[in-house]
Amino acid sequence: MQGVTGLAVIVDKSLVAEEHIDYSKTVKCTGAFDDGKPKSIPTAKIKLSSPWFNTMGDILVTAAVTKLPSGLSCILGNSFYKDHPEVSDIIQVTNSKNSQAARSNATLETKIAVGHPQVTAATR
């Protein structure tokens, strides 16, 4: 199996048709409860879009494909925004003299951020 490095997107397996998952190209991931043992996760080329990105059209990315916890369909890592500067970072926290207001705004932005980006498998 060939390893893939630098992936910034993880999607739930339920969103990708089995025939689009590439088990020959994997990424090694270590989760919080894996005792430091990396797991090989298959990948897929997907198209990602969201109205929160402030872009037109889809973004083609290679994503790790695995079962995510209930209610979580997609995880975008920080490097996703670095690799795609045309995309608006949907979580932005600014300094404020009123720290309670800043925390309240951050919470609101975070809730918006977990909106459902559209994920579709790209053809190989």
KEROKE-733577 format. One record per atom (N, C-alpha, C, O): residue number from 1; residue in one letter; atom name; x, y, z. Coordinates in steps of 0.05 Angstrom, whole numbers, plus 5000, padded with zeros to 4 digits. Last residue first. Layout:
residues N
(NUM,"a","CA",(X,Y,Z))
...
This chain:
residues 124
(124,"r","N",(4756,5177,4788))
(124,"r","CA",(4785,5174,4786))
(124,"r","C",(4796,5177,4759))
(124,"r","O",(4820,5175,4754))
(123,"t","N",(4708,5226,4804))
(123,"t","CA",(4716,5203,4789))
(123,"t","C",(4746,5201,4787))
(123,"t","O",(4759,5222,4786))
(122,"a","N",(4694,5245,4871))
(122,"a","CA",(4703,5252,4844))
(122,"a","C",(4710,5226,4830))
(122,"a","O",(4719,5207,4842))
(121,"a","N",(4638,5246,4914))
(121,"a","CA",(4662,5232,4904))
(121,"a","C",(4668,5241,4876))
(121,"a","O",(4651,5245,4859))
(120,"t","N",(4620,5303,4952))
(120,"t","CA",(4614,5284,4931))
(120,"t","C",(4640,5271,4921))
(120,"t","O",(4660,5284,4920))
(119,"v","N",(4595,5339,5003))
(119,"v","CA",(4617,5321,4996))
(119,"v","C",(4607,5303,4974))
(119,"v","O",(4587,5289,4978))
(118,"q","N",(4580,5402,5030))
(118,"q","CA",(4572,5381,5010))
(118,"q","C",(4597,5365,5002))
(118,"q","O",(4617,5377,4995))
(117,"p","N",(4581,5414,5100))
(117,"p","CA",(4592,5418,5073))
(117,"p","C",(4583,5395,5055))
(117,"p","O",(4579,5373,5064))
(116,"h","N",(4537,5433,5145))
(116,"h","CA",(4542,5409,5129))
(116,"h","C",(4554,5416,5102))
(116,"h","O",(4540,5423,5083))
(115,"g","N",(4565,5468,5201))
(115,"g","CA",(4545,5464,5180))
(115,"g","C",(4554,5442,5162))
(115,"g","O",(4576,5433,5163))
(114,"v","N",(4602,5480,5238))
(114,"v","CA",(4596,5452,5235))
(114,"v","C",(4572,5447,5217))
(114,"v","O",(4559,5426,5217))
(113,"a","N",(4604,5535,5238))
(113,"a","CA",(4625,5520,5224))
(113,"a","C",(4618,5491,5220))
(113,"a","O",(4628,5478,5202))
(112,"i","N",(4564,5552,5271))
(112,"i","CA",(4560,5555,5242))
(112,"i","C",(4580,5537,5227))
(112,"i","O",(4573,5526,5206))
(111,"k","N",(4590,5540,5319))
(111,"k","CA",(4565,5526,5312))
(111,"k","C",(4559,5528,5283))
(111,"k","O",(4551,5509,5270))
(110,"t","N",(4632,5576,5316))
(110,"t","CA",(4638,5548,5316))
(110,"t","C",(4613,5532,5309))
(110,"t","O",(4615,5512,5295))
(109,"e","N",(4605,5625,5319))
(109,"e","CA",(4620,5619,5295))
(109,"e","C",(4625,5589,5294))
(109,"e","O",(4623,5577,5272))
(108,"l","N",(4586,5621,5372))
(108,"l","CA",(4567,5623,5350))
(108,"l","C",(4581,5615,5324))
(108,"l","O",(4570,5600,5308))
(107,"t","N",(4634,5620,5400))
(107,"t","CA",(4616,5597,5402))
(107,"t","C",(4596,5598,5379))
(107,"t","O",(4591,5577,5367))
(106,"a","N",(4654,5670,5387))
(106,"a","CA",(4669,5646,5380))
(106,"a","C",(4651,5622,5380))
(106,"a","O",(4653,5605,5362))
(105,"n","N",(4616,5703,5412))
(105,"n","CA",(4619,5704,5383))
(105,"n","C",(4633,5679,5373))
(105,"n","O",(4626,5667,5352))
(104,"s","N",(4626,5690,5466))
(104,"s","CA",(4600,5685,5455))
(104,"s","C",(4601,5684,5424))
(104,"s","O",(4589,5667,5412))
(103,"r","N",(4679,5708,5471))
(103,"r","CA",(4673,5679,5474))
(103,"r","C",(4646,5673,5462))
(103,"r","O",(4643,5652,5450))
(102,"a","N",(4669,5763,5463))
(102,"a","CA",(4687,5748,5445))
(102,"a","C",(4682,5719,5447))
(102,"a","O",(4681,5705,5426))
(101,"a","N",(4637,5775,5506))
(101,"a","CA",(4626,5778,5479))
(101,"a","C",(4643,5762,5459))
(101,"a","O",(4632,5750,5441))
(100,"q","N",(4675,5766,5547))
(100,"q","CA",(4650,5750,5546))
(100,"q","C",(4638,5751,5518))
(100,"q","O",(4629,5731,5508))
(99,"s","N",(4713,5805,5538))
(99,"s","CA",(4720,5777,5533))
(99,"s","C",(4696,5760,5532))
(99,"s","O",(4696,5739,5518))
(98,"n","N",(4715,5864,5511))
(98,"n","CA",(4694,5849,5526))
(98,"n","C",(4698,5819,5520))
(98,"n","O",(4688,5809,5500))
(97,"k","N",(4754,5877,5478))
(97,"k","CA",(4756,5887,5505))
(97,"k","C",(4736,5872,5523))
(97,"k","O",(4741,5868,5547))
(96,"s","N",(4776,5825,5436))
(96,"s","CA",(4756,5844,5443))
(96,"s","C",(4760,5852,5472))
(96,"s","O",(4769,5836,5488))
(95,"n","N",(4805,5793,5379))
(95,"n","CA",(4807,5803,5406))
(95,"n","C",(4786,5824,5411))
(95,"n","O",(4778,5839,5393))
(94,"t","N",(4768,5744,5341))
(94,"t","CA",(4783,5769,5343))
(94,"t","C",(4784,5777,5372))
(94,"t","O",(4767,5770,5388))
(93,"v","N",(4764,5685,5305))
(93,"v","CA",(4761,5697,5331))
(93,"v","C",(4779,5722,5333))
(93,"v","O",(4802,5721,5326))
(92,"q","N",(4733,5649,5257))
(92,"q","CA",(4751,5671,5261))
(92,"q","C",(4745,5683,5288))
(92,"q","O",(4722,5691,5293))
(91,"i","N",(4719,5597,5216))
(91,"i","CA",(4722,5603,5245))
(91,"i","C",(4742,5626,5248))
(91,"i","O",(4766,5622,5243))
(90,"i","N",(4722,5592,5162))
(90,"i","CA",(4696,5597,5174))
(90,"i","C",(4697,5601,5204))
(90,"i","O",(4676,5608,5216))
(89,"d","N",(4763,5621,5118))
(89,"d","CA",(4764,5605,5142))
(89,"d","C",(4739,5612,5157))
(89,"d","O",(4735,5635,5165))
(88,"s","N",(4747,5619,5050))
(88,"s","CA",(4745,5635,5075))
(88,"s","C",(4746,5615,5098))
(88,"s","O",(4732,5595,5098))
(87,"v","N",(4791,5600,4999))
(87,"v","CA",(4769,5592,5016))
(87,"v","C",(4770,5609,5042))
(87,"v","O",(4791,5613,5054))
(86,"e","N",(4837,5611,4973))
(86,"e","CA",(4813,5624,4962))
(86,"e","C",(4788,5618,4980))
(86,"e","O",(4767,5631,4976))
(85,"p","N",(4877,5581,4995))
(85,"p","CA",(4873,5608,5005))
(85,"p","C",(4849,5622,4994))
(85,"p","O",(4840,5642,5005))
(84,"h","N",(4886,5521,5008))
(84,"h","CA",(4865,5533,4991))
(84,"h","C",(4859,5562,5001))
(84,"h","O",(4838,5566,5014))
(83,"d","N",(4925,5508,5043))
(83,"d","CA",(4927,5497,5016))
(83,"d","C",(4907,5510,4997))
(83,"d","O",(4911,5509,4972))
(82,"k","N",(4905,5533,5088))
(82,"k","CA",(4931,5542,5078))
(82,"k","C",(4934,5533,5049))
(82,"k","O",(4944,5548,5032))
(81,"y","N",(4859,5505,5097))
(81,"y","CA",(4857,5533,5091))
(81,"y","C",(4883,5545,5080))
(81,"y","O",(4883,5563,5064))
(80,"f","N",(4881,5455,5108))
(80,"f","CA",(4862,5457,5086))
(80,"f","C",(4860,5487,5077))
(80,"f","O",(4860,5493,5053))
(79,"s","N",(4910,5459,5154))
(79,"s","CA",(4925,5462,5129))
(79,"s","C",(4906,5463,5105))
(79,"s","O",(4915,5471,5083))
(78,"n","N",(4872,5450,5194))
(78,"n","CA",(4882,5477,5190))
(78,"n","C",(4896,5480,5163))
(78,"n","O",(4893,5501,5150))
(77,"g","N",(4823,5402,5169))
(77,"g","CA",(4847,5410,5185))
(77,"g","C",(4855,5438,5178))
(77,"g","O",(4847,5449,5157))
(76,"l","N",(4757,5386,5174))
(76,"l","CA",(4776,5402,5158))
(76,"l","C",(4799,5410,5176))
(76,"l","O",(4795,5424,5196))
(75,"i","N",(4716,5331,5173))
(75,"i","CA",(4735,5346,5190))
(75,"i","C",(4755,5360,5171))
(75,"i","O",(4767,5347,5154))
(74,"c","N",(4649,5312,5168))
(74,"c","CA",(4673,5321,5154))
(74,"c","C",(4690,5336,5174))
(74,"c","O",(4680,5352,5190))
(73,"s","N",(4606,5295,5199))
(73,"s","CA",(4608,5285,5171))
(73,"s","C",(4635,5291,5158))
(73,"s","O",(4644,5277,5140))
(72,"l","N",(4580,5278,5258))
(72,"l","CA",(4604,5291,5247))
(72,"l","C",(4608,5279,5219))
(72,"l","O",(4613,5255,5217))
(71,"g","N",(4538,5249,5278))
(71,"g","CA",(4535,5278,5276))
(71,"g","C",(4558,5293,5264))
(71,"g","O",(4557,5317,5260))
(70,"s","N",(4578,5199,5307))
(70,"s","CA",(4552,5207,5299))
(70,"s","C",(4550,5238,5299))
(70,"s","O",(4558,5251,5318))
(69,"p","N",(4648,5198,5286))
(69,"p","CA",(4626,5197,5306))
(69,"p","C",(4600,5208,5295))
(69,"p","O",(4600,5224,5277))
(68,"l","N",(4664,5165,5223))
(68,"l","CA",(4667,5187,5242))
(68,"l","C",(4644,5185,5263))
(68,"l","O",(4624,5172,5258))
(67,"k","N",(4699,5118,5187))
(67,"k","CA",(4674,5123,5203))
(67,"k","C",(4680,5144,5224))
(67,"k","O",(4698,5141,5240))
(66,"t","N",(4737,5148,5133))
(66,"t","CA",(4733,5130,5156))
(66,"t","C",(4706,5135,5169))
(66,"t","O",(4693,5155,5162))
(65,"v","N",(4782,5171,5088))
(65,"v","CA",(4755,5162,5090))
(65,"v","C",(4753,5141,5113))
(65,"v","O",(4765,5120,5112))
(64,"a","N",(4819,5229,5073))
(64,"a","CA",(4818,5204,5087))
(64,"a","C",(4789,5196,5091))
(64,"a","O",(4772,5214,5097))
(63,"a","N",(4818,5259,5008))
(63,"a","CA",(4810,5258,5036))
(63,"a","C",(4813,5230,5047))
(63,"a","O",(4811,5211,5033))
(62,"t","N",(4840,5305,4961))
(62,"t","CA",(4842,5277,4970))
(62,"t","C",(4836,5277,5000))
(62,"t","O",(4848,5292,5015))
(61,"v","N",(4795,5352,4929))
(61,"v","CA",(4816,5345,4949))
(61,"v","C",(4817,5314,4951))
(61,"v","O",(4798,5300,4945))
(60,"l","N",(4769,5405,4894))
(60,"l","CA",(4777,5377,4891))
(60,"l","C",(4800,5371,4911))
(60,"l","O",(4820,5384,4909))
(59,"i","N",(4715,5444,4908))
(59,"i","CA",(4744,5442,4912))
(59,"i","C",(4751,5412,4912))
(59,"i","O",(4740,5397,4927))
(58,"d","N",(4664,5473,4866))
(58,"d","CA",(4675,5452,4884))
(58,"d","C",(4705,5455,4886))
(58,"d","O",(4718,5466,4869))
(57,"g","N",(4635,5540,4863))
(57,"g","CA",(4643,5514,4854))
(57,"g","C",(4655,5496,4875))
(57,"g","O",(4655,5503,4899))
(56,"m","N",(4661,5599,4892))
(56,"m","CA",(4643,5587,4872))
(56,"m","C",(4653,5560,4865))
(56,"m","O",(4677,5556,4860))
(55,"t","N",(4665,5614,4962))
(55,"t","CA",(4677,5608,4936))
(55,"t","C",(4655,5597,4917))
(55,"t","O",(4634,5588,4926))
(54,"n","N",(4653,5618,5016))
(54,"n","CA",(4653,5642,4999))
(54,"n","C",(4668,5637,4973))
(54,"n","O",(4683,5655,4965))
(53,"f","N",(4646,5576,5052))
(53,"f","CA",(4673,5580,5041))
(53,"f","C",(4675,5606,5025))
(53,"f","O",(4698,5615,5020))
(52,"w","N",(4593,5571,5064))
(52,"w","CA",(4609,5586,5083))
(52,"w","C",(4638,5591,5073))
(52,"w","O",(4652,5608,5084))
(51,"p","N",(4571,5538,5027))
(51,"p","CA",(4566,5566,5024))
(51,"p","C",(4583,5583,5043))
(51,"p","O",(4587,5607,5038))
(50,"s","N",(4617,5489,5005))
(50,"s","CA",(4601,5499,5026))
(50,"s","C",(4595,5528,5021))
(50,"s","O",(4613,5543,5012))
(49,"s","N",(4646,5429,4978))
(49,"s","CA",(4636,5456,4975))
(49,"s","C",(4619,5463,4999))
(49,"s","O",(4608,5446,5013))
(48,"l","N",(4689,5382,4949))
(48,"l","CA",(4680,5394,4974))
(48,"l","C",(4670,5422,4968))
(48,"l","O",(4683,5438,4954))
(47,"k","N",(4698,5321,4919))
(47,"k","CA",(4692,5349,4914))
(47,"k","C",(4679,5360,4939))
(47,"k","O",(4660,5348,4950))
(46,"i","N",(4751,5273,4929))
(46,"i","CA",(4724,5283,4933))
(46,"i","C",(4722,5312,4924))
(46,"i","O",(4743,5326,4922))
(45,"k","N",(4786,5214,4925))
(45,"k","CA",(4785,5241,4914))
(45,"k","C",(4756,5250,4916))
(45,"k","O",(4737,5236,4907))
(44,"a","N",(4802,5178,4984))
(44,"a","CA",(4785,5182,4961))
(44,"a","C",(4788,5210,4951))
(44,"a","O",(4792,5229,4967))
(43,"t","N",(4836,5128,5024))
(43,"t","CA",(4831,5155,5015))
(43,"t","C",(4811,5155,4991))
(43,"t","O",(4805,5134,4980))
(42,"p","N",(4841,5089,5085))
(42,"p","CA",(4839,5092,5056))
(42,"p","C",(4832,5121,5049))
(42,"p","O",(4823,5136,5066))
(41,"i","N",(4888,5089,5137))
(41,"i","CA",(4861,5097,5130))
(41,"i","C",(4860,5101,5099))
(41,"i","O",(4878,5115,5088))
(40,"s","N",(4923,5054,5184))
(40,"s","CA",(4922,5061,5156))
(40,"s","C",(4893,5065,5147))
(40,"s","O",(4876,5048,5150))
(39,"k","N",(4938,5080,5248))
(39,"k","CA",(4921,5063,5232))
(39,"k","C",(4923,5073,5203))
(39,"k","O",(4925,5097,5198))
(38,"p","N",(4989,5082,5299))
(38,"p","CA",(4976,5092,5275))
(38,"p","C",(4960,5071,5260))
(38,"p","O",(4967,5047,5260))
(37,"k","N",(4984,5083,5367))
(37,"k","CA",(4988,5064,5345))
(37,"k","C",(4974,5075,5320))
(37,"k","O",(4949,5077,5320))
(36,"g","N",(4974,5112,5412))
(36,"g","CA",(4997,5119,5396))
(36,"g","C",(5002,5101,5373))
(36,"g","O",(5023,5104,5359))
(35,"d","N",(4925,5094,5431))
(35,"d","CA",(4949,5086,5446))
(35,"d","C",(4974,5091,5429))
(35,"d","O",(4994,5077,5431))
(34,"d","N",(4880,5116,5408))
(34,"d","CA",(4893,5094,5394))
(34,"d","C",(4919,5085,5407))
(34,"d","O",(4933,5069,5395))
(33,"f","N",(4851,5160,5423))
(33,"f","CA",(4847,5135,5438))
(33,"f","C",(4860,5111,5425))
(33,"f","O",(4851,5088,5430))
(32,"a","N",(4862,5200,5387))
(32,"a","CA",(4866,5205,5416))
(32,"a","C",(4865,5180,5432))
(32,"a","O",(4877,5179,5454))
(31,"g","N",(4893,5169,5329))
(31,"g","CA",(4872,5183,5344))
(31,"g","C",(4879,5185,5373))
(31,"g","O",(4898,5174,5383))
(30,"t","N",(4934,5174,5275))
(30,"t","CA",(4933,5166,5303))
(30,"t","C",(4913,5183,5318))
(30,"t","O",(4914,5207,5318))
(29,"c","N",(4939,5151,5209))
(29,"c","CA",(4928,5169,5228))
(29,"c","C",(4929,5157,5256))
(29,"c","O",(4927,5133,5259))
(28,"k","N",(4966,5147,5145))
(28,"k","CA",(4968,5137,5173))
(28,"k","C",(4958,5159,5192))
(28,"k","O",(4968,5181,5191))
(27,"v","N",(4930,5135,5086))
(27,"v","CA",(4944,5155,5103))
(27,"v","C",(4944,5143,5131))
(27,"v","O",(4925,5130,5140))
(26,"t","N",(4935,5101,5022))
(26,"t","CA",(4926,5105,5050))
(26,"t","C",(4941,5127,5063))
(26,"t","O",(4962,5136,5054))
(25,"k","N",(4918,5072,4965))
(25,"k","CA",(4930,5097,4975))
(25,"k","C",(4919,5103,5002))
(25,"k","O",(4895,5110,5004))
(24,"s","N",(4888,5027,4959))
(24,"s","CA",(4917,5025,4953))
(24,"s","C",(4932,5050,4960))
(24,"s","O",(4957,5050,4962))
(23,"y","N",(4836,5038,4968))
(23,"y","CA",(4850,5024,4989))
(23,"y","C",(4879,5020,4983))
(23,"y","O",(4894,5012,5001))
(22,"d","N",(4797,5088,4953))
(22,"d","CA",(4822,5077,4943))
(22,"d","C",(4838,5065,4966))
(22,"d","O",(4851,5078,4981))
(21,"i","N",(4729,5092,4939))
(21,"i","CA",(4749,5091,4960))
(21,"i","C",(4773,5076,4950))
(21,"i","O",(4771,5054,4939))
(20,"h","N",(4691,5087,4901))
(20,"h","CA",(4708,5110,4899))
(20,"h","C",(4730,5111,4921))
(20,"h","O",(4747,5128,4920))
(19,"e","N",(4660,5043,4914))
(19,"e","CA",(4676,5041,4890))
(19,"e","C",(4695,5065,4886))
(19,"e","O",(4714,5064,4870))
(18,"e","N",(4630,5061,4958))
(18,"e","CA",(4652,5042,4962))
(18,"e","C",(4670,5041,4938))
(18,"e","O",(4695,5038,4941))
(17,"a","N",(4617,5131,4961))
(17,"a","CA",(4610,5104,4951))
(17,"a","C",(4635,5086,4952))
(17,"a","O",(4657,5095,4947))
(16,"v","N",(4617,5169,5018))
(16,"v","CA",(4633,5162,4995))
(16,"v","C",(4625,5134,4986))
(16,"v","O",(4626,5115,5002))
(15,"l","N",(4591,5178,5065))
(15,"l","CA",(4588,5198,5044))
(15,"l","C",(4602,5191,5018))
(15,"l","O",(4598,5205,4998))
(14,"s","N",(4604,5140,5102))
(14,"s","CA",(4577,5139,5091))
(14,"s","C",(4573,5159,5068))
(14,"s","O",(4553,5156,5053))
(13,"k","N",(4654,5154,5121))
(13,"k","CA",(4652,5134,5100))
(13,"k","C",(4625,5132,5088))
(13,"k","O",(4622,5124,5065))
(12,"d","N",(4666,5223,5130))
(12,"d","CA",(4653,5199,5139))
(12,"d","C",(4649,5180,5116))
(12,"d","O",(4642,5188,5094))
(11,"v","N",(4732,5250,5117))
(11,"v","CA",(4703,5249,5112))
(11,"v","C",(4692,5222,5123))
(11,"v","O",(4706,5202,5124))
(10,"i","N",(4782,5296,5128))
(10,"i","CA",(4773,5269,5135))
(10,"i","C",(4743,5270,5131))
(10,"i","O",(4729,5288,5141))
(9,"v","N",(4835,5334,5102))
(9,"v","CA",(4806,5329,5103))
(9,"v","C",(4801,5300,5110))
(9,"v","O",(4814,5282,5099))
(8,"a","N",(4888,5341,5094))
(8,"a","CA",(4875,5360,5112))
(8,"a","C",(4845,5356,5115))
(8,"a","O",(4832,5371,5128))
(7,"l","N",(4946,5302,5086))
(7,"l","CA",(4917,5305,5081))
(7,"l","C",(4905,5323,5102))
(7,"l","O",(4912,5321,5126))
(6,"g","N",(5002,5291,5086))
(6,"g","CA",(4992,5319,5085))
(6,"g","C",(4962,5322,5079))
(6,"g","O",(4954,5342,5069))
(5,"t","N",(5013,5232,5047))
(5,"t","CA",(5019,5250,5070))
(5,"t","C",(5005,5276,5065))
(5,"t","O",(4998,5283,5043))
(4,"v","N",(4999,5164,5036))
(4,"v","CA",(4994,5192,5027))
(4,"v","C",(4999,5210,5051))
(4,"v","O",(4990,5204,5073))
(3,"g","N",(5030,5102,5019))
(3,"g","CA",(5021,5122,5038))
(3,"g","C",(5017,5149,5026))
(3,"g","O",(5032,5156,5007))
(2,"q","N",(5009,5044,4985))
(2,"q","CA",(5024,5070,4983))
(2,"q","C",(5012,5089,5003))
(2,"q","O",(4988,5093,5005))
(1,"m","N",(5017,4976,5000))
(1,"m","CA",(5000,5000,5000))
(1,"m","C",(5017,5025,5000))
(1,"m","O",(5038,5026,5014))
